[in-house]
Amino acid sequence: MTQIPNLPKQILVQGSIPEAFDRSLLGVIIVDHGSRRDESNIYVKEMARLFQHYADIKIVEPAHMELASPDINAAYRACVAQGAQYIVVHPYFLAPGRHWHKDIPELARTAACKHPETSCVVTPPLGIHKSIVDVMATRIMDALPSTDNQNE
């Protein structure tokens, strides 16, 4: 069996978030890859809205790494404009590839350096988690014919 490496809890981009911080100063950026297809780009916007409601965080912005707007820089600027001092960038990706290791931290660093009064970290991607398995099971079962119809 292949050993799955443990990912760090964060990639530090700028400054640090103190143990005790004012949650009203937290901004979250949920970033996906981005697409030339508008109908693909609406997913991260809806996920940001759902996360904002579910996590009860006031400042949540969607972003695309490339190919679409808003980009990470615009989302970072929007968080700061709403009063965020602590920015958490979450890659809405399944696995930790080059975009997580290199591209997203660099884009976040470029955005953060324009706001030296802020701190910024990047979280790991979604990765392997029981909740993801639950979603996969639901999607797979929903794709199968209903067991009610098989007895007809």
N, C-alpha and C positions, 0 to 999 in steps of 0.2 A: 504494500500500500504506500502510495506517495505521501510524504509528510508535507502538510500544508503549513507554510511559515506563518508565524504570528505577525500581524501588522502592528506598527506603532499606533497608539491612540490618536496621534496627531503629527502633522508635519508643521513645525514652527516656521512661520513666514516672517513675522515682524512682532517684536515685543513679546509679551506673555499675558495670559489672562489670569488674574489673581484668583486664589482659592475662594475668597469671598468677593463677589462682584455684584453690581447692581444689574439684575436681569433686564431692567428696562433699557439698559445700554448695550444689549446684545443684538447683533444683526446676524442673520443667517442667509447665506447665498447657496441656493441649490442649483448646481450647474450640470448640464448634460453636454453631449458633444455638439449638438446643433446640426441642423439639416437645411437643405435648400427647399424642402417641402414644408410649407406652413403648417399642414395638418400634423406633422411630426413634432414641430416645435411647441405646440400647445400643451403637450404632456408635462413638460417641466413647469410651465406656468400653473397648471392645475395642481401638480404635486406640491408646489410652493404654497398655494392657497390652502390645500388640505393640511399640510404640515403646520402652517401658521395656526390654523384652528385647533388641530389635535394637540400640538405642543404648547399652545397658549403663549406664543412668542409674538410680540408686536411687530417686529421688523424682520420680514422674510422676503427675499427677492429672488426671482428666477434669473438664470443666466445661461448663455450658451458659450462653449469654449471657442467655437468658430462657426462660420457660415451663416450666422443669424444674429439678430439683436434681441434683447440687450446682451452685451458681452460682460465679462467679469468686471471690467473697469467701470462700466455704466452701473452695474448692480452694486458695486462697492460704493460708488459715489452716491447712489440712492440711499443706501444704508446710513452713510455718514450724514446725509441731508436730513434724515429722520432722527438723528441723535445717537446713532450707534458708535460706540468706542471700541467694542470687542466684536470682531467679525470672525465667524466660523464659515468656511467654505466647504460645502459637502458635495463631492462628486456623485452624481446620480448615475453611477456606473456599477456593473456587477463585479468586475475583477480589477486588481491593481496593476494595470499595464503602464506603458510609458506616459500616457496622459496624466495618471495619478502621480507617478514618481517625479515627473519632470515638467510637463507642460502646464498643468493647473497651478502648481506652486509658483512657477515663474510668472504666469499671468496674474496671480494673486499678489505676488511681490511687487510687480510693476504698478498695480492699482494701489497697494498699501503705501508705497513710498511717497505717493502724492498726499497722503494723510498721515504724517508722522505721529500724530497724537493718538493713533489707533493701534490696536494689537490684532494680529490675524493668525489663524491656524487653518490647516486643511485637514479634514477628517479622512479616514480610510473610505474606500467605496463600500457598497452594500455587502459584498463578499458572501461568505457562507454563514447562514443563520437559519434557525428553525422557522422563523417567519417567512423566509424566502421559500423554503420547502413547502410550507402551507400554501403559499400563493401558486407555486408550480403545480401542486396536487389539484388545486381548484381549477386551474386553467386546463390541465390534462383531462380531468373528469368532465369538465364542461364541454370539451371537444368530442367526447364519446357519445354515441347514441344513448338516449335515456333507457335505463333498464325497464321502465314501464312499457316502452314501445317494443321491446324484444319479445315479449310474451304474446303479442297479438298475432 
